Amino acid sequence: MTIKTYPCPSCGAQASGPGHLCHPDKNVTPYECEFCKKTTGDARHVCAKMLDNLEYYCKKCGRLAVYDSRLCEPELVTEE
């Protein structure tokens, strides 16, 4: 099975699904949030359940994400 990837116009990296959060693919909407099951047209949708699972931030644009594949330059969020 092959996962289709898309080049991010911001950084050129390959992204799966709706693409990087810094430049989401507008043609994938609407989609169902895997955390709250809400159907939404907002590729940058964030819900309370998703916030509990955030693990990465982008060093380039500062956005937060659950998956590193959704960010241009992902870095693990660490508690200090």
Buried (B, 14 or more C-beta within 10 A) or exposed (E): EEEEEBEBEBBEBEBEBBBBBBBBBEEEBEBEBEBEEEEBEEBEBBEEEBEEEEBBBBEBBEBBBBBBBBBBBBEEEEEE
